[in-house]
């Protein structure tokens, strides 16, 4: 049994900053995340993506933001259970919670803070019968590291910003040997600037653009060596490639948390904006996973929510202690 003051479910930016705020109040935290490393979407989906709305950083890469948050939390020695999704929560006789993961790891604390972002993500897969057998063998649903595709032939499918932006990036930076973008329509859903850039790059041969078509099959013996493209007018043909990347977005869901008895509204947890507590005393929800009137799904808002939630958590753990706000500019940061 792992025992701590606060169990934080979700090791994304909001969960990591909450460790810092809790540490200032001498509260220890342990984080649980289904991903194999801290950082949430910032590490898993877009580590190289610049973020422009973090105070004090005109621009910061998502991965660098996570590195900084980890460094900021380090003095307070957070524990981590990674690669294990939180499955069940139970209440003990002494008013504590036991959170058990899919692998059976148990955690006990008087406070639980759910900082699970948009929840568990599953890719929207194209309806190709054998696509599952090629996953991690040439089929990827997320581009984590562009360098993985250096010198390779790549077919990207999709018509949104992600498909457009990655096609431009891999071709413009001369990373991929060949970039083919396949979209079922002749119009795109992305930003007009990106659409025009793809059209221009297709015009000078840096991107092969195939519209009014879909990838309907994959070829290869144990590994992708080509895709079957079905064009609305020209019919079916095979395009040789090393990687097929369908970028149709991700489907978020609360996963097992939806069955914990929390008040849910449209796949988000309802909270009281006084302290971001849920309908179950001792359980809080912070960041994109929660909902309330005028909610904004921004990282900086999650930082604010986590800060107020730990103040409330301190009062719940130590009802007889008075918490006097101490400014770090005066007292510094004193770790454990």
VEXDREN-2710 file (C-alpha; in Angstrom, 1 decimal):
% VEXDREN-2710
k/r/px/py/pz
1/UNK/0.0/0.0/0.0
2/UNK/1.4/3.4/-1.1
3/UNK/0.4/6.0/1.5
4/UNK/0.5/9.7/1.0
5/UNK/-1.4/12.9/1.7
6/UNK/-2.8/13.5/-1.7
7/UNK/-3.3/11.1/-4.6
8/UNK/-3.2/12.9/-7.9
9/UNK/-4.7/11.1/-10.8
10/UNK/-3.0/12.5/-13.9
11/UNK/0.6/13.5/-14.2
12/UNK/0.1/16.3/-16.8
13/UNK/1.1/19.9/-16.2
14/UNK/-1.7/20.6/-13.8
15/UNK/-1.0/17.6/-11.7
16/UNK/2.7/18.4/-11.6
17/UNK/2.2/22.0/-10.5
18/UNK/-0.2/20.8/-7.8
19/UNK/2.7/18.9/-6.3
20/UNK/4.5/22.1/-5.9
21/UNK/1.6/24.0/-4.4
22/UNK/0.9/21.1/-2.0
23/UNK/4.6/20.9/-1.1
24/UNK/4.5/24.5/0.1
25/UNK/1.9/23.3/2.6
26/UNK/4.0/20.3/3.6
27/UNK/1.6/17.9/1.9
28/UNK/3.1/14.9/0.1
29/UNK/1.7/13.8/-3.3
30/UNK/1.8/10.6/-5.3
31/UNK/0.7/10.7/-9.0
32/UNK/-0.9/7.9/-11.0
33/UNK/-1.0/8.0/-14.8
34/UNK/-1.8/5.5/-17.5
35/UNK/1.0/6.9/-19.6
36/UNK/4.6/5.5/-19.1
37/UNK/6.1/9.0/-18.4
38/UNK/4.9/12.2/-16.7
39/UNK/3.6/15.1/-18.8
40/UNK/0.2/13.9/-20.1
41/UNK/-0.6/15.2/-23.6
42/UNK/2.3/17.6/-23.6
43/UNK/4.7/14.6/-23.5
44/UNK/2.7/12.0/-25.3
45/UNK/1.1/13.9/-28.2
46/UNK/2.9/17.1/-28.9
47/UNK/6.2/17.5/-27.0
48/UNK/7.7/19.6/-29.8
49/UNK/4.6/21.9/-30.1
50/UNK/5.1/25.5/-28.9
51/UNK/2.7/26.9/-26.3
52/UNK/2.2/30.6/-26.2
53/UNK/-0.1/31.3/-23.2
54/UNK/2.0/30.3/-20.2
55/UNK/2.8/33.4/-18.1
56/UNK/6.4/34.5/-18.4
57/UNK/7.1/32.4/-21.4
58/UNK/6.4/34.1/-24.8
59/UNK/6.9/30.6/-26.2
60/UNK/7.8/27.3/-24.7
61/UNK/7.8/23.8/-26.1
62/UNK/5.3/21.5/-24.4
63/UNK/8.1/19.0/-23.6
64/UNK/10.3/21.8/-22.1
65/UNK/7.3/23.0/-20.0
66/UNK/7.0/19.5/-18.5
67/UNK/10.8/19.4/-17.8
68/UNK/10.5/22.7/-15.9
69/UNK/7.5/21.5/-13.9
70/UNK/9.3/18.3/-13.0
71/UNK/12.2/20.4/-11.8
72/UNK/9.9/22.7/-9.8
73/UNK/8.2/19.7/-8.1
74/UNK/11.4/17.9/-7.4
75/UNK/12.1/19.4/-3.9
76/UNK/8.9/17.9/-2.7
77/UNK/9.8/14.3/-3.8
78/UNK/6.6/13.2/-5.5
79/UNK/6.0/9.5/-6.0
80/UNK/4.8/8.1/-9.3
81/UNK/2.9/5.1/-10.5
82/UNK/3.2/5.3/-14.3
83/UNK/1.8/3.1/-17.0
84/UNK/-1.1/2.1/-14.8
85/UNK/-4.6/3.5/-15.1
86/UNK/-6.6/4.2/-11.9
87/UNK/-9.5/1.7/-11.9
88/UNK/-11.4/1.8/-8.6
89/UNK/-11.7/4.0/-5.5
90/UNK/-12.9/2.8/-2.1
91/UNK/-13.6/4.6/1.2
92/UNK/-12.0/3.3/4.4
93/UNK/-13.5/3.4/7.9
94/UNK/-11.1/6.3/8.9
95/UNK/-12.3/8.6/6.1
96/UNK/-9.5/7.9/3.6
97/UNK/-9.6/6.7/0.0
98/UNK/-7.9/3.6/-1.6
99/UNK/-7.2/4.0/-5.3
100/UNK/-6.4/0.8/-7.1
101/UNK/-4.8/0.7/-10.6
102/UNK/-5.4/-1.8/-13.4
103/UNK/-2.3/-3.7/-12.3
104/UNK/-3.5/-3.9/-8.7
105/UNK/-1.3/-1.3/-7.2
106/UNK/-3.0/0.3/-4.2
107/UNK/-2.7/3.9/-2.9
108/UNK/-4.2/5.4/0.3
109/UNK/-4.7/9.0/1.1
110/UNK/-7.3/11.3/2.7
111/UNK/-7.4/13.4/-0.4
112/UNK/-7.8/12.5/-4.1
113/UNK/-7.3/15.1/-6.8
114/UNK/-8.3/14.1/-10.3
115/UNK/-6.2/16.0/-12.9
116/UNK/-6.8/13.6/-15.8
117/UNK/-7.0/16.3/-18.5
118/UNK/-9.6/15.2/-21.1
119/UNK/-9.4/11.7/-19.8
120/UNK/-8.2/8.6/-21.6
121/UNK/-7.5/9.1/-25.3
122/UNK/-8.2/6.6/-28.0
123/UNK/-7.3/7.3/-31.6
124/UNK/-10.0/7.6/-34.2
125/UNK/-9.0/4.7/-36.6
126/UNK/-9.9/4.5/-40.2
127/UNK/-12.1/1.4/-41.1
128/UNK/-9.3/-0.8/-42.4
129/UNK/-9.7/-4.4/-41.4
130/UNK/-6.1/-5.3/-40.7
131/UNK/-4.9/-2.0/-39.3
132/UNK/-4.5/-3.3/-35.7
133/UNK/-1.9/-5.9/-36.9
134/UNK/0.3/-3.0/-38.3
135/UNK/0.3/-0.8/-35.2
136/UNK/3.8/0.1/-34.2
137/UNK/4.9/-1.7/-37.3
138/UNK/4.5/1.2/-39.6
139/UNK/1.2/2.5/-38.5
140/UNK/1.2/5.4/-35.9
141/UNK/-1.7/7.5/-34.8
142/UNK/0.4/10.2/-33.1
143/UNK/3.7/11.8/-34.2
144/UNK/5.8/12.0/-31.0
145/UNK/9.2/12.5/-32.5
146/UNK/9.6/13.8/-36.0
147/UNK/13.1/12.5/-36.2
148/UNK/11.6/8.9/-36.2
149/UNK/10.6/9.6/-39.8
150/UNK/13.9/10.9/-41.1
151/UNK/14.7/9.6/-44.5
152/UNK/11.5/7.6/-44.6
153/UNK/8.4/7.6/-46.9
154/UNK/5.3/8.8/-45.1
155/UNK/1.6/8.7/-46.0
156/UNK/-0.5/10.9/-43.8
157/UNK/-4.3/10.8/-43.9
158/UNK/-6.6/13.5/-42.7
159/UNK/-7.9/17.0/-43.4
160/UNK/-7.5/18.9/-40.2
161/UNK/-4.8/21.0/-38.7
162/UNK/-2.8/18.1/-37.4
163/UNK/-2.5/16.4/-40.8
164/UNK/-1.7/19.7/-42.5
165/UNK/0.8/20.9/-40.0
166/UNK/2.7/17.6/-39.8
167/UNK/2.8/17.3/-43.6
168/UNK/4.3/20.7/-43.8
169/UNK/6.8/20.1/-41.0
170/UNK/8.1/16.8/-42.3
171/UNK/8.5/18.1/-45.8
172/UNK/9.7/21.7/-45.1
173/UNK/12.4/20.5/-42.6
174/UNK/13.5/17.8/-45.1
175/UNK/12.9/15.1/-42.5
176/UNK/10.8/12.6/-44.5
177/UNK/12.1/11.4/-47.8
178/UNK/8.6/11.6/-49.2
179/UNK/5.3/13.0/-47.8
180/UNK/2.0/12.0/-49.3
181/UNK/-1.2/13.6/-47.8
182/UNK/-4.5/11.8/-48.5
183/UNK/-7.8/13.5/-47.8
184/UNK/-11.3/12.3/-48.8
185/UNK/-12.5/15.8/-49.8
186/UNK/-11.1/18.5/-52.0
187/UNK/-11.5/21.0/-49.1
188/UNK/-9.8/21.0/-45.7
189/UNK/-10.9/21.8/-42.2
190/UNK/-7.6/23.4/-41.1
191/UNK/-6.4/27.0/-41.0
192/UNK/-6.4/28.7/-44.4
193/UNK/-2.7/29.5/-44.1
194/UNK/-1.9/25.9/-43.6
195/UNK/-4.2/24.8/-46.5
196/UNK/-2.5/27.3/-48.8
197/UNK/0.9/26.2/-47.8
198/UNK/0.2/22.5/-48.5
199/UNK/-1.2/23.5/-51.9
200/UNK/1.9/25.5/-52.7
201/UNK/4.2/22.8/-51.5
202/UNK/2.3/20.3/-53.6
203/UNK/2.7/22.6/-56.6
204/UNK/6.5/22.6/-56.3
205/UNK/6.7/18.8/-55.6
206/UNK/7.6/18.8/-51.9
207/UNK/4.3/17.2/-50.9
208/UNK/2.2/14.7/-52.9
209/UNK/-1.4/15.7/-52.4
210/UNK/-4.1/13.2/-53.1
211/UNK/-7.6/14.6/-52.5
212/UNK/-11.1/13.0/-53.0
213/UNK/-9.5/9.7/-51.9
214/UNK/-9.1/7.5/-48.9
215/UNK/-6.6/4.9/-47.7
216/UNK/-8.6/1.7/-47.7
217/UNK/-6.0/-0.9/-47.2
218/UNK/-2.4/-1.7/-46.0
219/UNK/0.1/-4.0/-47.6
220/UNK/3.2/-5.6/-46.1
221/UNK/4.5/-8.8/-44.6
222/UNK/4.6/-8.0/-40.8
223/UNK/5.4/-4.4/-41.6
224/UNK/3.9/-1.7/-43.7
225/UNK/5.4/-1.4/-47.2
226/UNK/2.4/0.3/-48.9
227/UNK/-1.1/1.5/-48.7
228/UNK/-4.1/1.0/-50.9
229/UNK/-5.7/4.3/-51.9
230/UNK/-9.2/4.4/-53.4
231/UNK/-9.8/7.5/-55.5
232/UNK/-13.4/8.7/-56.1
233/UNK/-12.7/9.0/-59.9
234/UNK/-9.5/7.1/-60.6
235/UNK/-10.3/3.9/-58.6
236/UNK/-7.8/1.9/-56.5
237/UNK/-4.1/2.0/-56.6
238/UNK/-1.2/1.0/-54.3
239/UNK/1.3/3.6/-53.0
240/UNK/4.6/2.3/-51.5
241/UNK/5.5/3.8/-48.1
242/UNK/7.3/3.0/-44.9
243/UNK/4.7/4.6/-42.6
244/UNK/1.0/5.3/-42.6
245/UNK/-0.1/7.9/-40.2
246/UNK/-3.9/8.5/-40.0
247/UNK/-4.5/11.7/-38.1
248/UNK/-8.2/11.8/-37.5
249/UNK/-8.1/13.0/-33.9
250/UNK/-8.4/11.4/-30.6
251/UNK/-11.6/10.3/-28.7
252/UNK/-11.4/11.4/-25.0
253/UNK/-13.4/9.5/-22.3
254/UNK/-13.3/9.5/-18.5
255/UNK/-12.7/5.8/-18.5
256/UNK/-13.2/4.1/-15.1
257/UNK/-13.5/7.4/-13.3
258/UNK/-17.0/7.8/-14.8
259/UNK/-18.1/4.9/-12.5
260/UNK/-16.9/6.4/-9.3
261/UNK/-20.1/8.1/-8.3
262/UNK/-19.0/11.6/-9.3
263/UNK/-21.4/14.1/-10.8
264/UNK/-20.7/14.1/-14.5
265/UNK/-21.8/16.6/-17.2
266/UNK/-20.9/15.9/-20.8
267/UNK/-17.8/13.8/-20.0
268/UNK/-16.5/16.2/-17.4
269/UNK/-16.7/16.3/-13.6
270/UNK/-18.8/19.0/-12.0
271/UNK/-17.1/21.0/-9.3
272/UNK/-17.7/23.8/-6.8
273/UNK/-15.6/26.8/-7.9
274/UNK/-15.0/27.7/-4.2
275/UNK/-12.3/25.0/-4.0
276/UNK/-12.9/22.7/-7.1
277/UNK/-14.3/20.0/-4.9
278/UNK/-16.7/17.4/-6.3
279/UNK/-19.9/16.0/-4.9
280/UNK/-17.8/13.5/-2.9
281/UNK/-16.1/15.2/0.0
282/UNK/-12.3/14.7/-0.2
283/UNK/-12.2/14.3/-4.0
284/UNK/-11.3/17.3/-6.1
285/UNK/-11.2/17.7/-9.9
286/UNK/-8.8/20.2/-11.5
287/UNK/-7.8/21.1/-15.0
288/UNK/-9.6/20.1/-18.2
289/UNK/-11.3/17.1/-16.5
290/UNK/-13.7/19.4/-14.6
291/UNK/-16.6/21.6/-15.7
292/UNK/-18.3/24.7/-14.2
293/UNK/-19.9/27.9/-15.5
294/UNK/-17.5/29.9/-17.7
295/UNK/-14.9/27.1/-17.6
296/UNK/-11.9/27.7/-19.9
297/UNK/-9.8/24.7/-20.8
298/UNK/-6.4/26.3/-20.4
299/UNK/-3.3/25.1/-18.6
300/UNK/-3.0/28.4/-16.6
301/UNK/-6.6/27.9/-15.4
302/UNK/-5.7/24.4/-14.2
303/UNK/-2.7/25.9/-12.3
304/UNK/-5.1/28.2/-10.5
305/UNK/-7.6/25.4/-9.7
306/UNK/-4.9/23.2/-8.3
307/UNK/-3.6/26.0/-6.1
308/UNK/-7.0/26.6/-4.5
309/UNK/-7.8/22.9/-4.2
310/UNK/-4.7/22.2/-2.1
311/UNK/-5.6/25.0/0.3
312/UNK/-8.9/23.3/0.8
313/UNK/-7.2/19.9/1.1
314/UNK/-5.0/21.2/3.9
315/UNK/-8.0/22.4/5.9
316/UNK/-9.7/19.0/5.5
317/UNK/-6.6/17.1/6.6
318/UNK/-5.7/19.5/9.4
319/UNK/-9.1/21.1/10.6
320/UNK/-7.5/22.4/13.7
321/UNK/-4.5/24.1/12.1
322/UNK/-4.6/27.6/10.7
323/UNK/-2.9/28.0/7.4
324/UNK/-1.3/31.3/6.9
325/UNK/-0.3/32.1/3.3
326/UNK/3.4/32.4/3.0
327/UNK/4.9/34.0/-0.1
328/UNK/7.7/32.1/-1.7
329/UNK/9.4/35.4/-2.5
330/UNK/9.8/35.8/1.3
331/UNK/10.2/32.3/2.6
332/UNK/11.8/30.6/-0.4
333/UNK/11.0/27.0/-1.4
334/UNK/11.9/24.5/1.4
335/UNK/11.6/20.9/0.2
336/UNK/11.2/17.7/2.1
END
